[in-house]
Amino acid sequence: MSTTSTAGWNSRASGGPGSSPTPRPSWPRFTHRARRLGFHSVAATPLRVRDEVVGALSFFLDGPGTPDPGQLRLGRALADFAAIPILQQRELRRQMRLTEQLETALESRILVEQAKGALAQRRRITVDEAFALLRDHARSRRRRISAVAREVLDGTGELSLSEPAEPAEPAEPAEPAEPAD
Protein backbone atom coordinates (compact mmCIF):
# COMPACT_ATOMS: atom_id res chain seq x y z
CA MET A 1 0.00 0.00 0.00
CA SER A 2 1.23 3.47 -0.68
CA THR A 3 0.71 6.51 1.48
CA THR A 4 0.08 10.03 0.20
CA SER A 5 -0.68 13.19 2.13
CA THR A 6 -2.63 16.20 0.86
CA ALA A 7 -3.64 19.17 3.08
CA GLY A 8 -4.51 17.29 6.25
CA TRP A 9 -5.43 14.06 4.46
CA ASN A 10 -3.69 10.75 4.71
CA SER A 11 -4.52 8.19 2.07
CA ARG A 12 -3.60 4.54 1.64
CA ALA A 13 -4.17 2.91 -1.73
CA SER A 14 -3.77 -0.68 -2.76
CA GLY A 15 -3.25 -1.96 -6.24
CA GLY A 16 -2.22 1.42 -7.71
CA PRO A 17 1.14 2.34 -9.23
CA GLY A 18 3.92 1.99 -6.66
CA SER A 19 1.71 0.21 -4.13
CA SER A 20 1.72 -3.36 -2.98
CA PRO A 21 -1.23 -5.61 -3.96
CA THR A 22 -0.72 -7.66 -0.77
CA PRO A 23 -2.13 -6.70 2.65
CA ARG A 24 0.16 -4.64 4.88
CA PRO A 25 1.54 -6.71 7.75
CA SER A 26 0.26 -4.18 10.32
CA TRP A 27 -3.38 -4.48 9.21
CA PRO A 28 -3.76 -7.80 7.33
CA ARG A 29 -7.31 -8.68 8.46
CA PHE A 30 -8.62 -5.16 7.83
CA THR A 31 -7.04 -4.97 4.40
CA HIS A 32 -8.36 -8.41 3.44
CA ARG A 33 -11.91 -7.59 4.57
CA ALA A 34 -11.89 -4.15 2.95
CA ARG A 35 -10.79 -5.63 -0.36
CA ARG A 36 -13.39 -8.39 -0.10
CA LEU A 37 -16.04 -5.65 0.29
CA GLY A 38 -14.77 -3.87 -2.82
CA PHE A 39 -12.68 -1.09 -1.26
CA HIS A 40 -9.24 -0.44 -2.70
CA SER A 41 -8.12 2.71 -0.91
CA VAL A 42 -8.94 4.81 2.10
CA ALA A 43 -8.44 8.49 2.89
CA ALA A 44 -8.71 9.97 6.38
CA THR A 45 -8.74 13.43 7.89
CA PRO A 46 -8.80 14.50 11.54
CA LEU A 47 -12.00 15.78 13.15
CA ARG A 48 -10.85 19.05 14.72
CA VAL A 49 -12.37 21.89 16.68
CA ARG A 50 -9.78 24.62 16.87
CA ASP A 51 -6.59 22.78 17.88
CA GLU A 52 -8.31 19.81 19.54
CA VAL A 53 -8.53 16.58 17.56
CA VAL A 54 -11.66 14.65 18.57
CA GLY A 55 -11.54 11.80 16.08
CA ALA A 56 -10.99 10.96 12.43
CA LEU A 57 -13.22 10.73 9.39
CA SER A 58 -12.32 7.96 6.93
CA PHE A 59 -13.47 7.64 3.33
CA PHE A 60 -13.29 4.25 1.64
CA LEU A 61 -12.88 4.31 -2.13
CA ASP A 62 -13.88 1.58 -4.54
CA GLY A 63 -10.88 2.21 -6.76
CA PRO A 64 -7.16 2.68 -6.25
CA GLY A 65 -5.66 6.12 -5.72
CA THR A 66 -6.66 9.14 -3.70
CA PRO A 67 -9.78 11.32 -3.79
CA ASP A 68 -9.75 14.22 -6.25
CA PRO A 69 -9.36 17.79 -4.85
CA GLY A 70 -13.13 18.42 -4.86
CA GLN A 71 -13.74 15.25 -2.83
CA LEU A 72 -10.97 16.27 -0.43
CA ARG A 73 -12.58 19.71 0.13
CA LEU A 74 -15.99 18.12 0.67
CA GLY A 75 -14.53 15.59 3.09
CA ARG A 76 -12.71 18.31 5.05
CA ALA A 77 -15.96 20.31 5.30
CA LEU A 78 -17.82 17.21 6.53
CA ALA A 79 -15.07 16.55 9.08
CA ASP A 80 -15.18 20.14 10.37
CA PHE A 81 -18.96 19.95 10.70
CA ALA A 82 -18.95 16.48 12.34
CA ALA A 83 -16.39 17.49 14.99
CA ILE A 84 -18.65 20.09 16.63
CA PRO A 85 -21.42 17.75 17.94
CA ILE A 86 -18.80 15.24 19.10
CA LEU A 87 -17.12 17.91 21.21
CA GLN A 88 -20.52 19.13 22.46
CA GLN A 89 -21.44 15.56 23.49
CA ARG A 90 -18.17 15.23 25.42
CA GLU A 91 -18.83 18.50 27.24
CA LEU A 92 -22.41 17.45 28.02
CA ARG A 93 -21.16 14.14 29.50
CA ARG A 94 -18.56 16.03 31.58
CA GLN A 95 -21.24 18.38 32.92
CA MET A 96 -23.56 15.47 33.71
CA ARG A 97 -20.78 13.69 35.67
CA LEU A 98 -20.07 16.89 37.59
CA THR A 99 -23.78 17.34 38.36
CA GLU A 100 -24.03 13.75 39.63
CA GLN A 101 -20.95 14.24 41.81
CA LEU A 102 -22.35 17.45 43.28
CA GLU A 103 -25.75 15.84 43.95
CA THR A 104 -24.06 12.91 45.69
CA ALA A 105 -21.96 15.28 47.79
CA LEU A 106 -25.05 17.27 48.78
CA GLU A 107 -26.99 14.11 49.69
CA SER A 108 -24.04 12.88 51.77
CA ARG A 109 -23.79 16.22 53.52
CA ILE A 110 -27.49 16.14 54.39
CA LEU A 111 -27.18 12.61 55.83
CA VAL A 112 -24.17 13.60 57.93
CA GLU A 113 -25.92 16.73 59.23
CA GLN A 114 -29.04 14.74 60.16
CA ALA A 115 -26.99 12.06 61.91
CA LYS A 116 -24.99 14.72 63.80
CA GLY A 117 -28.19 16.33 65.02
CA ALA A 118 -29.77 13.01 66.00
CA LEU A 119 -26.64 11.86 67.87
CA ALA A 120 -26.27 15.21 69.60
CA GLN A 121 -29.89 15.24 70.74
CA ARG A 122 -30.13 11.62 71.86
CA ARG A 123 -26.71 11.41 73.50
CA ARG A 124 -26.84 14.92 74.91
CA ILE A 125 -23.58 15.99 73.31
CA THR A 126 -22.63 18.93 71.14
CA VAL A 127 -22.93 18.80 67.37
CA ASP A 128 -19.14 19.00 67.11
CA GLU A 129 -18.79 16.02 69.44
CA ALA A 130 -21.38 14.12 67.39
CA PHE A 131 -19.41 14.83 64.23
CA ALA A 132 -16.17 13.69 65.87
CA LEU A 133 -17.94 10.49 66.95
CA LEU A 134 -19.19 9.85 63.39
CA ARG A 135 -15.84 10.69 61.84
CA ASP A 136 -13.81 8.58 64.26
CA HIS A 137 -16.17 5.63 63.87
CA ALA A 138 -15.95 5.83 60.06
CA ARG A 139 -12.15 6.23 60.04
CA SER A 140 -11.52 3.37 62.45
CA ARG A 141 -13.53 1.06 60.18
CA ARG A 142 -12.30 2.56 56.91
CA ARG A 143 -15.79 3.49 55.83
CA ARG A 144 -17.37 6.56 54.32
CA ILE A 145 -18.84 8.90 56.88
CA SER A 146 -22.05 9.13 54.82
CA ALA A 147 -22.51 5.34 55.06
CA VAL A 148 -22.06 5.46 58.84
CA ALA A 149 -24.47 8.41 59.04
CA ARG A 150 -27.09 6.48 57.05
CA GLU A 151 -26.74 3.50 59.41
CA VAL A 152 -27.09 5.78 62.44
CA LEU A 153 -30.31 7.19 61.05
CA ASP A 154 -31.61 3.75 60.02
CA GLY A 155 -30.56 2.18 63.31
CA THR A 156 -28.69 -0.57 61.46
CA GLY A 157 -25.05 0.19 62.30
CA GLU A 158 -22.71 -0.34 65.20
CA LEU A 159 -22.97 3.29 66.22
CA SER A 160 -26.44 3.85 67.62
CA LEU A 161 -28.42 6.80 68.86
CA SER A 162 -29.30 5.17 72.15
CA GLU A 163 -25.82 4.49 73.53
CA PRO A 164 -25.01 6.84 76.32
CA ALA A 165 -22.36 9.41 75.76
CA GLU A 166 -19.04 9.01 77.47
CA PRO A 167 -19.17 10.67 80.85
CA ALA A 168 -17.83 14.16 80.54
CA GLU A 169 -15.13 15.41 82.84
CA PRO A 170 -16.62 17.73 85.44
CA ALA A 171 -15.89 21.33 84.66
CA GLU A 172 -13.77 23.34 87.03
CA PRO A 173 -15.95 25.62 89.10
CA ALA A 174 -15.69 29.19 87.95
CA GLU A 175 -14.12 31.65 90.32
CA PRO A 176 -16.60 34.20 91.54
CA ALA A 177 -16.16 37.50 89.83
CA GLU A 178 -14.86 40.27 92.01
CA PRO A 179 -17.15 43.19 92.43
CA ALA A 180 -16.31 46.19 90.31
CA ASP A 181 -15.25 49.33 92.14
C-alpha distance (Angstrom), angle and dihedral (degrees) to the residues before:
residue distance angle dihedral
M1 . . .
S2 3.75 . .
T3 3.76 126.7 .
T4 3.79 125.3 -142.7
S5 3.78 129.5 175.9
T6 3.81 126.4 -153.0
A7 3.84 123.6 173.1
G8 3.79 99.2 -38.6
W9 3.80 94.7 -27.0
N10 3.75 127.1 115.1
S11 3.78 116.7 -165.0
R12 3.78 132.9 -172.9
A13 3.78 118.7 -165.3
S14 3.76 129.8 -174.1
G15 3.75 126.6 -158.0
G16 3.82 95.4 16.6
P17 3.80 127.4 116.6
G18 3.80 110.7 -61.1
S19 3.80 93.9 10.5
S20 3.75 130.5 109.4
P21 3.83 118.6 -111.3
T22 3.82 90.1 -150.6
P23 3.82 124.2 83.6
R24 3.80 116.1 -92.5
P25 3.80 111.7 -106.9
S26 3.82 91.5 -125.6
W27 3.82 94.1 58.2
P28 3.83 107.6 20.4
R29 3.83 98.5 145.0
F30 3.81 93.3 45.2
T31 3.79 93.0 47.9
H32 3.81 92.2 47.3
R33 3.81 93.1 49.5
A34 3.81 93.8 44.2
R35 3.79 91.0 52.0
R36 3.79 91.4 46.4
L37 3.83 87.8 55.3
G38 3.80 91.1 51.2
F39 3.81 101.1 -100.5
H40 3.79 118.0 134.4
S41 3.79 103.4 172.7
V42 3.76 141.1 16.3
A43 3.79 132.9 -153.7
A44 3.81 124.0 -165.1
T45 3.78 136.4 -171.6
P46 3.80 129.9 -175.3
L47 3.80 121.1 -103.7
R48 3.80 102.2 -128.7
V49 3.77 137.6 178.1
R50 3.77 107.2 -169.9
D51 3.82 103.6 -46.9
E52 3.81 96.6 -24.3
V53 3.79 117.5 101.3
V54 3.82 109.8 -150.1
G55 3.79 100.4 174.3
A56 3.78 143.7 -45.5
L57 3.77 134.8 -88.6
S58 3.81 115.2 -143.7
F59 3.80 127.1 -163.2
F60 3.79 118.8 -160.2
L61 3.79 115.6 -152.8
D62 3.78 126.5 -155.7
G63 3.79 92.5 -143.2
P64 3.78 136.1 47.6
G65 3.79 121.3 -90.9
T66 3.77 134.2 42.5
P67 3.81 131.6 -59.8
D68 3.81 116.5 -87.0
P69 3.85 118.2 -106.9
G70 3.82 92.9 -96.1
Q71 3.81 91.3 53.4
L72 3.81 89.7 47.5
R73 3.84 91.5 53.2
L74 3.80 91.3 47.4
G75 3.80 91.4 48.0
R76 3.82 91.8 49.1
A77 3.83 90.1 50.6
L78 3.82 90.8 49.7
A79 3.81 90.2 48.5
D80 3.82 92.3 50.2
F81 3.80 90.7 49.1
A82 3.84 94.5 44.9
A83 3.82 93.4 51.2
I84 3.81 94.9 63.8
P85 3.85 99.2 64.7
I86 3.81 90.5 42.6
L87 3.80 90.6 56.2
Q88 3.82 90.6 43.8
Q89 3.83 90.3 52.3
R90 3.81 90.7 51.2
E91 3.80 91.0 50.9
L92 3.81 91.3 47.3
R93 3.83 90.6 52.0
R94 3.83 90.3 48.5
Q95 3.81 91.0 51.2
M96 3.81 91.7 47.2
R97 3.84 91.0 51.9
L98 3.79 90.3 49.2
T99 3.82 91.2 48.9
E100 3.82 91.0 50.6
Q101 3.80 90.9 48.9
L102 3.80 91.9 50.0
E103 3.82 92.2 47.4
T104 3.80 90.6 50.3
A105 3.80 91.0 48.8
L106 3.81 91.2 49.9
E107 3.81 92.5 48.2
S108 3.81 90.2 49.0
R109 3.78 91.1 49.2
I110 3.80 91.3 51.4
L111 3.82 91.4 50.6
V112 3.80 92.0 49.3
E113 3.81 92.3 48.0
Q114 3.82 91.7 49.4
A115 3.80 92.2 48.0
K116 3.83 91.1 47.8
G117 3.79 90.6 52.6
A118 3.80 93.6 45.8
L119 3.82 92.9 47.9
A120 3.79 92.2 45.8
Q121 3.80 92.9 50.2
R122 3.80 98.0 43.2
R123 3.80 97.1 40.5
R124 3.79 94.6 37.6
I125 3.78 94.4 -125.1
T126 3.78 132.6 127.7
V127 3.78 121.8 -88.6
D128 3.81 89.2 -113.3
E129 3.80 90.5 53.7
A130 3.81 89.9 48.2
F131 3.79 90.2 52.3
A132 3.81 91.5 48.6
L133 3.81 88.8 50.6
L134 3.83 91.7 51.1
R135 3.79 93.1 44.2
D136 3.80 95.1 47.1
H137 3.80 91.9 46.5
A138 3.82 91.5 50.6
R139 3.82 93.8 45.3
S140 3.79 95.0 47.7
R141 3.81 89.4 54.1
R142 3.81 95.8 37.6
R143 3.77 92.4 -120.7
R144 3.77 134.6 134.6
I145 3.77 113.6 -93.3
S146 3.82 89.9 -132.3
A147 3.82 90.5 58.1
V148 3.81 91.0 50.8
A149 3.82 90.0 46.5
R150 3.82 90.8 52.2
E151 3.81 90.5 50.9
V152 3.80 91.1 49.1
L153 3.79 90.5 53.1
D154 3.83 92.9 43.7
G155 3.80 92.6 44.5
T156 3.80 90.7 -127.9
G157 3.81 102.7 112.2
E158 3.76 137.3 78.9
L159 3.79 91.7 -104.0
S160 3.78 107.8 70.7
L161 3.76 136.1 -175.5
S162 3.78 94.2 -127.5
E163 3.81 100.2 58.4
P164 3.74 110.7 106.9
A165 3.73 118.2 -111.8
E166 3.76 119.1 -107.5
P167 3.77 109.2 -88.8
A168 3.75 108.9 -94.6
E169 3.76 121.1 -128.3
P170 3.78 109.9 -104.2
A171 3.75 111.6 -103.7
E172 3.76 119.4 -116.1
P173 3.78 110.0 -103.1
A174 3.76 111.4 -105.2
E175 3.76 117.2 -113.8
P176 3.76 112.0 -113.5
A177 3.74 111.9 -103.3
E178 3.76 115.2 -111.1
P179 3.74 115.4 -117.9
A180 3.77 115.0 -101.1
D181 3.78 116.8 -114.8
